[in-house]
Amino acid sequence: MNQIHSATQEQSWATSEEEPIVRIENVTKTFGSTYAVDDISLNIHRGEFFSLLGASGCGKTTLLRMLGGFETPTSGRIYIDGQDVTHVPPYLRPINMMFQSYALFPHMTVAQNIAYGLKQERMPDVVIRERVAEMLALVQIEKLATRKPHQLSGGQRQRVALARALAKHPKILLLDEPLGALDKKLRERTQFELVNIQERLGITFITVTHDQEEAMTMSSRIALINEGRIEQVDSPRRIYEFPATRYAANFIGTVNLFNGYVVSHENDMVLIHSDEAGADILVHHSQLLTPDMEVTVAIRPEKITVRDHFIDEPNSLNGIIKEIAYLGDVSIYHVELVTGKRVLFTQPNVLALAEQPLTWEQEVSLTWSAYSCGVLTQ
Amino acid sequence: MMNIIGRLQQRLQPLVPGKGLITALPWFWLALFFVLPFLFVLKISLSEPQLMQPPYQDWIREVEDGLVTITLNFGNYMMLWEDDLYRGALWGSFKVASISTLICILIGYPMAYAISLAPQYMRMPLLMLIILPFWTSFLLRVYAWIGILKDNGLLNQVLMNLGIINEPLQILHTNIAVYIGVVYTYLPFFVLPLYATLIRLDNTLLEAAADLGARPLKQFISITLPQSFAGIVAGSMLVFLPVMGEFVIPDLLGGPDTLMLGKLMWTEFFSNKDWPLASSLASVLLVVLVIPFVIMRHYEQKLADREQ
């Protein structure tokens, strides 16, 4: 998981004092008897690259469409730049959207598509022409100005859609699965471009995606949404390292979960007994937990170190390697514990053709630091 | 086993002229029922009338043994060009067809648009209302209009009872009655293809337009209207082309000053027994009609290319 944004930004959003550019207050949207969005409150700050992440049907797109003005909340309010826009139609909002299907106007050229929003503002022709040229240069499609959308490739269409949505210099740009229609290589390149453009223009980007890697790469913060509710809002790094819920831990990346109960909690160290692990686990955790409370310990596969013999230490589990998946850069090992529980760990493949030290049916011992795992209470 | 079947299919392929036959069938149909009859009509149009059965002279005649004369008579076409009556009829047909098409656009577009915007469960019933008149004979429906439009007909009685008029309006046997009849008859042919175009329109295009600042009316003018242009063209052709040759409606509802090609052709064929003249009229009409059709095909092709 690589992240483009600098680490210094990470905490600034949480402590920001200024009025957030988007304030969502207790917004609920129902379709019939189903809750698409269920009582969501959220602040998004100026200049953020914010991602709404979730599985399909979790309500993230409905939330984005309510920001765009294409759906009206059943209850709750939405403020943009301090102004209540809950019932303001899309054509009066200082927001533009890049649609998942791009929604380019087929009967207009690329330049006409980009100029469309500017024409609605009745800007003078000279200004419009300048702005269109500026946008074409921004997304590097100057040569395509006179083409019609059907003459463009998928990647080119995506650029036109982006240029059109940015042409009016909106306060906020909404992006609905912006890279969803691109192939993998192009998607990776475009991720960086999107972030560069966002940082250059300083516009707040709010994107919807189901792709956790995409969200991790581009976002300053991620809101993980599940069944119409927010599971966690945090920076990519924190959401990965310190997931707040079992759902969050499972959705982003791979994780080993051990159910258990609290034995004791002293000096920020929790001792947890897990029957699944067949052992006691020591975890660093600052929030006070009461004994006998049911909790789950989460350990990422890459945090586990492995030794090729059984040992008896805290936070160490003995087992046998049952399966190995070679992925090129890393290998994933499935270890079966004495209790029958399967645990995953990864190892980088540092040497190309060397004899692998780990093999099937080998007895190994897995250990990790008390600071590299987390406790989940929800 | 699969292998044997596969090889057998390969062997039999050239023996089954399936693909060629299927594409040949419409061509055959077109040749038999359009090109051939038209060649007959063209042939008759170049002959001279005579008071016999058939009422025209063949232009290939054997005068003596071995001597064949071919006499082409272009007089009919000259007459069409010189006589005001025929030019007037062509103009009359063109005028009725154009104005009717325009009225169909003005009435039919809002209808098709409204149906396309109606909730899903309402669309089929509304479309049924458009199609329902086809269940009755076309002739019967035109006759019904006589009952409505005549001096002591339904319309005049209602208007007089309401006190809007004191004397019955002369509508039947005027051009107004022809327009009413034509628009009534051909409106479904305009609405249906237009509806088919409108229902396929991508709704996110309108959302994108709204997002970029276009109010609903502007969205309609800048997106919906140009996107439905192909439907307007298709519907207009389905009205314009048949109305150009329309005979029944002007004959039943029109008056003495209703001058249209179809009616004139009928008079030449059956009253005056001048088959050559009638045939040349038919030939000219066909040429006049083929031109807009070719234009439409060209436009459709361009559109199809664009959707690729």
Interface residues (C-beta under 8 A of the other chain):
Chain A: G68 G69 F70 P89 P90 Y91 I95 N96 M97 F99 S101 A103 L104 F105 P106 H107 Y116 G117 Q120 E121 K148 H150 R164 A165 K168
Chain B: D202 T204 L205 E207 A208 A209 A210 D211 L212 G213 A214 R215 K218 S222 I223 P226 Q227 R306 E307 Q308
